[in-house]
Amino acid sequence: MPKPDPALLDPARYPFSCRIEPRFGDLDVNMHINNVAMAGFLEDGRVRFHRASRYREGLVGLSSMIVSIGIEYLGEAHYPDALTVHTAIEQVGRSSHGLVQLVTQDDRIVAFSRSTMVTVGEDGPALMPATFASQTEEWKLRP
């Protein structure tokens, strides 16, 4: 994945953010938060975003899965300062939606991610939950 467009590196464009505290065990031998832990923070941010946006509550009889993800590590993150994961919808389809996420620590950008989530039923891709689909504009990346 090429380096993200600088316009995507502005936290003010993201309608949702959450703070996550790293653990000492998230560090690598260089005392930086390791890449696997950063992927976990992005995952946690997506889950919290989907709870806030009501996506999760509409998944009765359905599930969802990541079908594509790319992570750009743009800076070093350290223990013990909290990370802020910013999340926004980038695009919406019938059964999928694309998310962009930005991770900051002490106002420094440390990671960027772009992912695609698909809503899945018994027979494969399914329409996304109506409770979520009806209000995606509220959660989209701001101009």
Protein Blocks (a to p, Z undefined) as FASTA:
>chain_A
ZZddfklmcmklpmbdcdddddfklpcfkopacfklmmmmmmmmmmmmmmmnommmmmgo
iacddfbdcdddfbdcddfbdcddddddfbdcfkbccddddddeehiafbdcdddddddd
fkocadddfklmmmmmmmgccZZ
